Amino acid sequence: MLPKAESEIRNLYSRNIAEKSINKQSRSWHWSLKKDNLSALEGGLSLFCNYQRIFSVGDPQVAKSLLLNQLFHPTTVLLEVSRLMDLHGWPEIFQNIKSNEISHFESILDERGGSLSALGSCAYRLCAFRLGFGPDYLSRIFFDSSNKPESWLEEVKVQFEQTGFLCYDAALLGGEANLRKEQLKKPFLFLDMIAFTQTRTCFIDDVMSQFFLDFPNKSNTIILGAGYDTRFYRLPIPLLANLYELDLKTTQLAKKRVLTKRVKDSWLYNKRKEGDPFAYDFRDVNCADNLVLVDSEVFQRVVYLECDLTRENFLLKLKDYSSFSIKLPTLIVLEGVSYYLLPECFENILKIIKQYFYSMPCALVFDYATKRHLVFQEKFQSRRSKEPWLFGLESKDMRNLLRFYKLYVYDHISCSDGLEYYLPKRDQGSVSLGGAEKTFILAVNKKFLKFTRKNKRKNK
């Protein structure tokens, strides 16, 4: 069952979505009510992951403004939606949610543990998988009947099948052509979070897979702020690789609780791995979610460490384990984390890499926001937000910062590149939107550069 607060929001938006139509005689645009459309919010799920911070403010009109600022709509649409919200008694709904339901929903999230943004990213990966092109078939194990956004997933699927365009609220936002113009004007924005998350997931998958091919013997792979990352269970892992995941205690506990349940019947997983035709194919989208398992052998190899990157040195956490050595090739993954770190915290990570990982090949793969996106994001962030965005740099500045810490850009792509590399194609062009700002980056040290050059010479 959905908490009443979330149901109120769904009901509100199912009544209050504006639809654009044209008067053919006067050629004037008109906004009217479009019923049963729950896709008013950018990214769909973003509201349900972030509305806590909005309802933490005291003034319903301020809360309404924060909600509306999450919509990438023309001003005329926002004014119409605002009017419709007032028409249906927004202040009363706001007070009802604030006084009766927020604490209940927060307690559910606290009980589950984990980051709201991590769960949101997992939902986008699940959506991409359900649509047939996302690689993260294990994302579904972190949802059950109480928290799975099933209606949203189905709505996105139907829209995609009908139009071939992934941005499922395109009709509300003035059509695909208008959206593409908006993306060109603001290349720093992530107008389609599904496409953005798919690009990030696949880019880091490629980096990690290549790292394991380059270093098939002993190595370190460290995922900082791991959230609900599933790569260690999805990708082929060398037997001698050391695997580490670091995150906050609540997220680690929530994730391990789910994974523990999924390794109980590992004999069935092994049957599938051995080629038994009667075993379930977990990668099949039609395989029931409750039948999806993970490899118990990998689960036992992964070291889960509690670490708050805003206050703690991740290297000190790793040094407690005898298997860890800075004298091994190392890949460090920082996916969807840099936004939430203060600049000095992000630089501390770079400083550790420079000071301690210089003697062997080391690579850092991460994504980041530009300063312009950060300014845009701050428009609708409450100061009491649990996960505010704190850090962003323009591409040139990021390159200079990395170079200062003896790291060199090896690969650097944009969401627009991701549409070409990682999403399906159609005759009319790309299936979604992606900004041209390069925000997915692989940076390496000099030892890594020497290794790759040596490998290239060998392969010639």
C-alpha positions as CSV (number, residue, x, y, z in Angstrom):
1,M,0.0,0.0,0.0
2,L,1.2,3.5,-0.8
3,P,1.4,5.9,2.2
4,K,-1.4,8.4,2.2
5,A,1.0,11.2,1.5
6,E,2.1,9.7,-1.8
7,S,-1.5,8.9,-2.7
8,E,-2.5,12.5,-2.1
9,I,0.3,13.6,-4.5
10,R,-0.7,11.1,-7.1
11,N,-4.4,12.1,-6.9
12,L,-3.5,15.8,-7.0
13,Y,-1.4,15.4,-10.2
14,S,-3.9,13.1,-11.9
15,R,-6.4,15.9,-11.6
16,N,-4.1,18.8,-12.4
17,I,-2.1,18.1,-15.5
18,A,-2.4,20.7,-18.3
19,E,-2.8,19.6,-21.9
20,K,-1.8,21.8,-24.8
21,S,-4.2,22.2,-27.8
22,I,-4.5,24.7,-30.6
23,N,-7.4,26.8,-31.9
24,K,-7.0,26.4,-35.6
25,Q,-8.9,29.6,-36.5
26,S,-7.0,31.9,-34.3
27,R,-3.8,29.8,-34.2
28,S,-3.7,30.5,-30.4
29,W,-2.5,27.9,-27.9
30,H,-4.8,26.8,-25.1
31,W,-4.1,24.9,-22.0
32,S,-6.8,22.5,-20.7
33,L,-7.0,19.8,-18.0
34,K,-5.6,16.4,-19.0
35,K,-6.9,13.7,-16.7
36,D,-5.3,10.5,-15.5
37,N,-1.8,11.7,-16.4
38,L,0.8,11.1,-13.6
39,S,3.8,12.3,-15.6
40,A,3.9,16.0,-14.8
41,L,7.2,15.8,-12.9
42,E,10.6,15.6,-14.6
43,G,11.9,12.1,-14.3
44,G,8.6,10.8,-13.0
45,L,9.8,9.3,-9.8
46,S,11.8,12.4,-8.7
47,L,8.8,13.9,-6.8
48,F,8.2,10.7,-4.8
49,C,11.9,10.5,-3.9
50,N,12.3,14.2,-2.9
51,Y,8.9,15.5,-1.7
52,Q,9.9,15.1,1.9
53,R,12.1,18.2,1.7
54,I,9.4,20.2,0.1
55,F,6.9,19.4,2.8
56,S,9.5,20.3,5.4
57,V,8.8,24.0,4.7
58,G,6.0,25.7,6.6
59,D,4.3,27.8,3.9
60,P,2.1,25.9,1.4
61,Q,2.7,28.5,-1.3
62,V,6.5,28.1,-0.9
63,A,6.1,24.3,-1.1
64,K,4.0,24.8,-4.3
65,S,6.7,26.9,-5.8
66,L,9.3,24.2,-5.0
67,L,7.1,21.6,-6.6
68,L,6.5,23.6,-9.7
69,N,10.2,24.4,-10.1
70,Q,10.8,20.7,-10.6
71,L,8.9,20.9,-13.8
72,F,10.7,21.7,-17.0
73,H,7.6,23.5,-18.4
74,P,7.1,26.8,-20.2
75,T,5.9,29.5,-17.8
76,T,2.3,29.4,-19.2
77,V,2.1,25.7,-18.2
78,L,3.4,26.4,-14.7
79,L,0.8,29.2,-14.2
80,E,-2.0,26.9,-15.3
81,V,-0.9,24.0,-13.1
82,S,-0.5,26.5,-10.2
83,R,-4.1,27.7,-10.8
84,L,-5.4,24.1,-10.9
85,M,-3.6,23.2,-7.7
86,D,-5.3,26.1,-5.9
87,L,-8.6,25.2,-7.5
88,H,-8.5,21.7,-6.0
89,G,-7.5,23.0,-2.5
90,W,-3.7,22.8,-2.5
91,P,-3.3,24.5,1.0
92,E,-5.6,22.0,2.6
93,I,-3.9,19.0,0.9
94,F,-0.5,20.4,1.9
95,Q,-1.4,20.8,5.6
96,N,-3.0,17.3,5.6
97,I,0.1,15.7,4.3
98,K,2.4,17.8,6.5
99,S,0.6,17.2,9.7
100,N,-0.4,13.5,9.3
101,E,1.7,11.6,6.9
102,I,5.3,12.8,6.5
103,S,6.6,11.3,9.7
104,H,5.0,8.0,8.7
105,F,6.6,7.9,5.3
106,E,10.0,9.0,6.7
107,S,9.8,6.1,9.2
108,I,9.2,3.7,6.4
109,L,12.3,5.0,4.6
110,D,14.4,4.9,7.7
111,E,13.3,1.4,8.4
112,R,14.4,0.3,5.0
113,G,17.6,2.3,5.3
114,G,19.5,3.8,2.5
115,S,19.6,6.9,0.4
116,L,16.6,8.2,-1.3
117,S,18.7,9.3,-4.3
118,A,20.2,5.8,-4.5
119,L,16.8,4.3,-4.6
120,G,15.7,6.7,-7.2
121,S,18.7,5.9,-9.4
122,C,17.9,2.2,-8.9
123,A,14.3,2.9,-10.1
124,Y,15.6,4.5,-13.3
125,R,17.9,1.5,-14.0
126,L,14.9,-0.8,-13.4
127,C,12.9,1.2,-15.9
128,A,15.6,1.0,-18.6
129,F,15.8,-2.8,-18.0
130,R,12.0,-3.2,-18.3
131,L,12.1,-1.3,-21.6
132,G,14.5,-3.8,-23.0
133,F,17.8,-1.9,-23.2
134,G,19.0,-1.5,-19.6
135,P,21.7,-4.0,-18.4
136,D,20.8,-3.9,-14.7
137,Y,18.5,-6.9,-14.3
138,L,19.3,-7.0,-10.6
139,S,17.8,-3.5,-9.9
140,R,14.4,-5.2,-9.4
141,I,15.5,-7.1,-6.3
142,F,15.5,-3.8,-4.2
143,F,11.8,-3.2,-4.8
144,D,8.8,-5.0,-3.4
145,S,5.1,-4.5,-3.4
146,S,5.3,-1.7,-0.9
147,N,7.8,0.5,-2.7
148,K,7.9,-0.5,-6.4
149,P,6.6,2.3,-8.7
150,E,4.7,-0.1,-10.8
151,S,2.1,2.3,-12.3
152,W,4.9,4.7,-13.3
153,L,6.9,1.9,-14.9
154,E,3.9,0.7,-16.8
155,E,3.1,4.2,-17.9
156,V,6.6,4.8,-19.3
157,K,6.5,1.5,-21.1
158,V,3.2,2.2,-22.8
159,Q,4.3,5.7,-23.8
160,F,7.6,4.4,-25.2
161,E,6.0,1.6,-27.2
162,Q,3.4,4.0,-28.6
163,T,5.7,7.0,-29.5
164,G,9.2,5.6,-29.7
165,F,10.3,8.6,-27.6
166,L,11.6,7.9,-24.1
167,C,10.7,11.3,-22.5
168,Y,7.2,10.2,-21.6
169,D,5.8,13.6,-20.7
170,A,6.8,15.1,-24.0
171,A,3.2,15.9,-25.0
172,L,2.7,17.9,-21.8
173,L,5.9,19.8,-22.4
174,G,5.0,21.0,-25.8
175,G,6.1,18.0,-27.9
176,E,9.4,16.4,-28.8
177,A,10.6,19.3,-31.1
178,N,10.2,21.8,-28.3
179,L,12.0,19.6,-25.8
180,R,14.9,19.2,-28.2
181,K,15.1,23.0,-28.6
182,E,15.1,23.3,-24.8
183,Q,17.9,20.8,-24.5
184,L,20.0,22.7,-27.0
185,K,19.5,25.9,-25.1
186,K,20.4,24.2,-21.8
187,P,22.9,21.5,-22.6
188,F,23.8,21.1,-18.9
189,L,20.3,19.8,-17.9
190,F,19.3,16.2,-17.5
191,L,15.9,16.4,-19.1
192,D,15.4,12.7,-19.2
193,M,16.7,10.9,-16.1
194,I,16.2,7.5,-17.6
195,A,18.5,8.2,-20.5
196,F,21.0,10.0,-18.2
197,T,21.1,7.0,-15.8
198,Q,21.4,4.5,-18.7
199,T,24.4,6.4,-20.0
200,R,26.1,6.6,-16.6
201,T,25.4,2.9,-15.9
202,C,26.7,1.6,-19.3
203,F,29.7,3.9,-19.3
204,I,30.9,2.7,-15.9
205,D,30.0,-0.9,-16.8
206,D,32.3,-0.5,-19.9
207,V,35.1,1.0,-17.8
208,M,34.9,-1.8,-15.1
209,S,34.7,-4.6,-17.7
210,Q,37.8,-3.2,-19.5
211,F,39.7,-2.8,-16.2
212,F,39.1,-6.5,-15.4
213,L,40.3,-7.5,-18.9
214,D,43.4,-5.3,-18.5
215,F,44.2,-6.6,-15.0
216,P,42.9,-10.2,-14.8
217,N,45.0,-11.1,-11.8
218,K,45.2,-9.3,-8.5
219,S,43.6,-5.8,-8.4
220,N,41.4,-3.6,-6.3
221,T,37.9,-2.3,-7.3
222,I,36.5,0.2,-4.9
223,I,33.0,1.6,-5.2
224,L,32.5,4.7,-3.1
225,G,29.0,5.6,-2.2
226,A,27.9,2.3,-3.7
227,G,24.2,2.6,-2.9
228,Y,22.3,-0.2,-4.8
229,D,25.1,-0.8,-7.3
230,T,25.0,-4.4,-8.7
231,R,28.1,-4.5,-10.9
232,F,30.0,-7.0,-8.8
233,Y,27.0,-9.4,-9.3
234,R,26.4,-8.7,-13.0
235,L,29.8,-8.4,-14.6
236,P,32.5,-11.1,-15.1
237,I,34.8,-10.7,-12.1
238,P,38.4,-12.2,-12.0
239,L,38.9,-14.7,-9.3
240,L,41.7,-12.8,-7.6
241,A,40.1,-9.3,-7.8
242,N,39.6,-7.6,-4.4
243,L,36.1,-6.1,-4.3
244,Y,35.1,-3.3,-1.9
245,E,31.9,-1.3,-1.4
246,L,31.8,1.8,0.9
247,D,28.6,3.7,1.9
248,L,26.6,4.9,4.9
249,K,25.6,2.3,7.5
250,T,21.9,2.5,6.7
251,T,22.4,1.9,3.0
252,Q,24.8,-0.9,3.5
253,L,22.5,-2.7,5.9
254,A,19.5,-2.3,3.6
255,K,21.4,-3.6,0.7
256,K,22.9,-6.6,2.5
257,R,19.5,-7.5,3.9
258,V,18.2,-7.9,0.4
259,L,21.2,-9.6,-1.0
260,T,21.3,-12.1,1.9
261,K,17.8,-13.2,1.0
262,R,18.8,-13.7,-2.7
263,V,21.7,-16.0,-2.0
264,K,19.8,-18.7,0.0
265,D,19.1,-20.7,-3.1
266,S,22.5,-20.3,-4.7
267,W,22.5,-23.9,-6.0
268,L,19.8,-22.7,-8.5
269,Y,22.0,-19.8,-9.5
270,N,24.9,-22.2,-10.1
271,K,22.6,-24.5,-12.2
272,R,21.9,-21.6,-14.5
273,K,25.5,-20.7,-14.7
274,E,26.4,-24.3,-15.6
275,G,24.0,-24.1,-18.5
276,D,21.0,-26.1,-17.2
277,P,18.2,-25.3,-19.7
278,F,15.6,-25.7,-17.1
279,A,17.0,-23.1,-14.7
280,Y,15.6,-19.6,-14.6
281,D,17.3,-16.9,-16.8
282,F,17.6,-14.0,-14.3
283,R,18.5,-11.7,-17.2
284,D,15.2,-12.3,-18.9
285,V,12.8,-9.4,-18.3
286,N,10.0,-12.0,-18.1
287,C,11.6,-13.8,-15.2
288,A,9.5,-13.2,-12.1
289,D,11.2,-10.7,-9.8
290,N,11.0,-13.0,-6.8
291,L,13.0,-15.7,-8.6
292,V,16.0,-13.5,-9.3
293,L,19.1,-14.6,-7.4
294,V,22.7,-13.5,-6.9
295,D,25.9,-15.5,-6.8
296,S,26.7,-16.5,-3.2
297,E,30.4,-16.8,-4.0
298,V,30.7,-13.2,-5.1
299,F,28.6,-12.1,-2.1
300,Q,31.1,-13.7,0.2
301,R,34.0,-12.0,-1.6
302,V,32.6,-8.4,-1.5
303,V,33.8,-6.4,1.5
304,Y,31.1,-4.0,2.7
305,L,32.5,-1.1,4.7
306,E,30.6,1.7,6.5
307,C,32.0,5.1,5.5
308,D,30.8,8.7,5.4
309,L,32.7,10.3,2.6
310,T,31.9,13.8,4.0
311,R,33.8,13.1,7.2
312,E,35.9,10.0,6.9
313,N,39.0,8.9,5.0
314,F,38.0,5.9,2.8
315,L,41.6,4.7,2.7
316,L,41.8,4.3,6.5
317,K,38.7,2.0,6.3
318,L,40.3,-0.1,3.6
319,K,43.7,-0.5,5.4
320,D,42.0,-2.6,8.1
321,Y,41.7,-5.5,5.6
322,S,44.7,-7.6,4.9
323,S,43.6,-8.3,1.4
324,F,43.8,-4.6,0.5
325,S,47.1,-3.2,-0.9
326,I,47.8,0.1,-2.5
327,K,50.5,-1.7,-4.6
328,L,47.8,-3.3,-6.8
329,P,46.1,-1.9,-9.9
330,T,43.1,0.0,-8.6
331,L,39.8,1.2,-10.1
332,I,37.8,3.7,-8.0
333,V,34.1,4.2,-8.8
334,L,32.3,7.4,-7.7
335,E,28.9,7.1,-9.3
336,G,26.2,9.7,-8.6
337,V,28.1,10.9,-5.5
338,S,30.1,14.0,-6.4
339,Y,27.0,16.2,-6.4
340,Y,26.4,15.6,-2.7
341,L,30.0,16.3,-1.6
342,L,31.4,19.6,-0.5
343,P,34.2,20.7,-2.8
344,E,36.8,20.0,-0.1
345,C,35.5,16.4,0.3
346,F,35.7,15.8,-3.4
347,E,39.3,17.1,-3.4
348,N,40.2,14.9,-0.5
349,I,39.4,11.9,-2.6
350,L,41.7,13.2,-5.4
351,K,44.4,14.0,-2.8
352,I,44.3,10.4,-1.5
353,I,44.6,9.0,-5.0
354,K,47.6,11.3,-5.7
355,Q,49.4,10.5,-2.4
356,Y,48.9,6.8,-2.1
357,F,48.0,5.2,-5.4
358,Y,50.8,6.6,-7.5
359,S,53.0,3.5,-7.7
360,M,50.6,1.3,-9.7
361,P,48.0,1.9,-12.4
362,C,45.0,3.7,-10.9
363,A,41.8,5.0,-12.5
364,L,38.8,7.0,-11.2
365,V,35.5,7.0,-13.0
366,F,32.7,9.3,-11.9
367,D,30.0,11.7,-13.1
368,Y,29.5,15.3,-12.0
369,A,27.3,18.3,-12.5
370,T,28.3,21.6,-14.1
371,K,28.1,24.8,-12.1
372,R,25.2,26.0,-14.3
373,H,23.3,22.8,-13.4
374,L,24.0,23.4,-9.8
375,V,22.6,26.9,-9.9
376,F,19.5,25.6,-11.6
377,Q,19.1,22.8,-9.1
378,E,19.4,25.2,-6.1
379,K,16.2,27.0,-7.3
380,F,14.0,24.2,-5.9
381,Q,16.1,22.8,-3.1
382,S,15.1,23.4,0.4
383,R,17.8,24.2,2.9
384,R,16.5,21.3,5.0
385,S,16.9,18.8,2.1
386,K,18.5,15.6,3.3
387,E,20.5,15.3,0.1
388,P,21.2,18.7,-1.4
389,W,23.5,19.2,-4.4
390,L,26.7,20.9,-3.2
391,F,29.4,20.6,-5.9
392,G,29.7,21.2,-9.6
393,L,32.4,22.3,-12.0
394,E,32.5,23.2,-15.7
395,S,34.3,20.6,-17.9
396,K,37.4,22.7,-18.4
397,D,37.7,23.4,-14.6
398,M,37.2,19.7,-13.8
399,R,40.0,18.8,-16.2
400,N,42.3,21.4,-14.6
401,L,41.4,20.1,-11.1
402,L,42.2,16.5,-12.0
403,R,45.5,17.6,-13.6
404,F,46.5,19.4,-10.4
405,Y,46.1,16.0,-8.6
406,K,48.1,14.2,-11.3
407,L,45.1,12.6,-12.9
408,Y,44.6,12.8,-16.7
409,V,41.4,12.5,-18.6
410,Y,41.3,9.2,-20.5
411,D,37.6,9.3,-21.6
412,H,35.0,12.0,-21.3
413,I,31.5,11.7,-22.7
414,S,28.2,13.5,-22.5
415,C,24.6,12.3,-22.2
416,S,24.3,13.1,-25.9
417,D,27.1,10.6,-26.6
418,G,25.3,8.1,-24.5
419,L,22.2,8.3,-26.8
420,E,24.4,7.2,-29.6
421,Y,26.3,4.5,-27.7
422,Y,23.9,3.0,-25.2
423,L,20.3,3.6,-26.2
424,P,18.2,2.1,-29.1
425,K,17.8,3.9,-32.4
426,R,14.8,4.8,-34.5
427,D,14.4,6.3,-38.0
428,Q,13.4,9.8,-36.6
429,G,16.6,10.1,-34.6
430,S,17.5,9.3,-31.0
431,V,14.8,8.0,-28.7
432,S,15.5,10.5,-26.0
433,L,17.2,13.8,-25.0
434,G,20.8,14.3,-23.9
435,G,22.8,17.4,-23.2
436,A,26.1,18.0,-25.0
437,E,27.9,18.9,-21.7
438,K,30.5,16.2,-21.0
439,T,29.9,15.0,-17.4
440,F,30.9,11.3,-17.4
441,I,34.6,11.0,-17.0
442,L,37.4,8.5,-16.6
443,A,40.6,9.9,-15.2
444,V,43.9,7.9,-14.8
445,N,47.3,8.3,-13.3
446,K,50.6,8.2,-15.2
447,K,51.2,4.5,-14.5
448,F,47.8,3.7,-16.0
449,L,48.7,5.7,-19.1
450,K,52.0,3.9,-19.5
451,F,50.3,0.5,-19.1
452,T,47.7,1.3,-21.8
453,R,50.4,2.6,-24.2
454,K,52.4,-0.5,-23.7
455,N,49.3,-2.7,-24.3
456,K,48.6,-0.8,-27.6
457,R,52.1,-1.4,-28.8
458,K,51.8,-5.2,-28.0
459,N,48.5,-5.5,-29.9
460,K,49.8,-3.8,-33.0
